Amino acid sequence: MIEAENKILRSTDQYPDDPDLWHAYGICMIAFGQYYGDPDYHESAIEKLQYGLSLDRTHAEIWHALATAHAEVANLTDDLDLIERSIRFFTRAMDLKPACPSLVFDAANAYLQSFELRDNFKDLDQAIIHYESLLQNQKEALLNHPEWLFKYATALEWLGNYTDEDNHYIRALDLYFHVLLLDPETLKIHFHIALCLRHLGESSGEAEYFRRALHHFRFALRQDEEDEEVWLEWGLASILLAHYSLDQETMHQCYTDAEQKITRAGQLGNLNAYYNLAGLYSIMSRFDEAIELLRKAQKADSLPTIEEMAEDEWLDNLRQTELFTQFLSSLETKHGHGSSEF
């Protein structure tokens, strides 16, 4: 990358009015930004690309790169304005070059990124429209780009979370398994398969879905043994499996496994582990430990609202105790009577 930058610098000095060179300069800065995870490089890329556009406003590749640079900064900073600008630039690029598959894919990713930041269903809908356009028009290319299928499956999984409809999880699972065949090393592929299976288990009440989910959580950890999210979600799936187990021995083993997994997630820094482990201890009638974990969750600012805690079935046992009444009273005193936010 350093060699490329040096060559581009010499070229732009010699031919400062060539927009293709400024496009190349921007791409080089984006590569540095991705390598170092530093938004300053992307800001530099934006500066170079904007100069290139001042030379040629119809240069589709520069609009594409400019949109990408904004999306990269938004990803590092969670800046909503930047992702909105990114989408506008992708739209401009597609107006100039509508038949470019990689451009359509990147635009879909920007809409999905915007949805994850803003929780706006229209953004998710637009992402899916763009992914499906690729699926319909680039079927052969998809075999060489399993990441396109993976992102589309991720969008469908989000759609399932948003609508609570099983068919979206089933479609996502089908795509994830296609990706697994094409590229078994795809990052977090087993984790996403496990989450879809767990959701199907919750909606159907069939324990087999949870067992299959645990199998894929195990494979997910082989990709990254210190992924706190995998440890946490694996523990939650074990609790759910326990609820559908018919014998006490299996139920007890599931709870033991869940305690180990969620504790490990907490050790790796997952703050949500406090509250979820408190829920498990409530189920197991270990009330003193449950309250202590709720206090830790409060201190870590990871408690849900009072309304959510009141509806959480896993806290049913704990809510019957004086310990919980005192804890709730202390929260209301600290944050104002009747307050539902922490």
C-alpha positions, 0 to 999 in steps of 0.5 A: 500500500505504501508503494502504491501511495508513492506511485500515486503521489508521483502520478498526481504531481505529474498529471493533476487533472486526471480524475482516474488518478484521484480515484486511485488515490482515494481507494489507496487511502480507503485501504489504509483506513481499513487496515488501521481502522483509522477514520482519518485515512477515510477522511483523507480519501474523501478529500481526494475523491471530492477533488476528483469529482471537481474534475469530472462530476460524471465519474461513477467510480469516484461516486462509488468510492466516495460513498464507500469512504463515508460508509467506512467512517460511519461504521467506525463512528456510528455517525448517522449523517455520514451513512445517509450521505453514503446512501445518497452517493451510492444512489448517484453512482448507480444512476451513472452506472446501474448495471454494476453488481459490486456497486449494488452490493455496496449500496445494499450494505449501506442500507443495512448499516443504516438500519442497524444504526437507526432501526428504520424498517425502510432501510432494511426493506431497501437493503433486501430489495438490492440484495434480491436484485443481485440474486436475480441478475447475478446468479453465476457471480454469486458462486464466486461471491459467497459474501453477497449471499451471507449479507443477504441472509443477515438482512433476512435474519434481521427481518425475522427479528423485526417481524417475528415471522419464521419464513424469514429465518428459514430463508436465511438458514437456507442461504447460510448453508449455501455459504457454508458449502461455498466458503466454510471459513466465512466469519461467524457463519456458524453463529448466525446459523445457531441464532436462526435455529434458536429463533425457530426453536422459540417459535415452534417449541421444538427442542431439536432446533435448540440442540442443532443450535448448540451444535453450531455454537460449538463450531462458532467458538472454534472460529474464535474462542474469545467471542463473548457474544457466542458464549452468551448466546450459547448460554441463553440457548441452553436455558431455552433447551432446558425449558423443553426438556422432559427429565430433571437430569437433562434440565439440570445439565442445561442450566449448569452448561448455561451458567458456565457459558454466560459466566465466560461471556462476562469474563470476556467483558460482555456486560449483558452477562450480569442480567442474563445470569441473574435470570438464570439464578432466578429460575434456579431459585438462587435469589441472593446471587441473582440480586447481586448480579442485578446490582452489578448490571445496574452499576454497569448500566446494562439493566433494561427498563423496569417494564421489561424486567416486570415482563421477563419470565425468567425473573418470575421467581425472583419477583416474588421475593422481598429482595427484589421488592427492595431492589426495585424500590431502590431503583425507583428512589434513585431514578425518580418514582415512576421512572421507567428508564435507568 
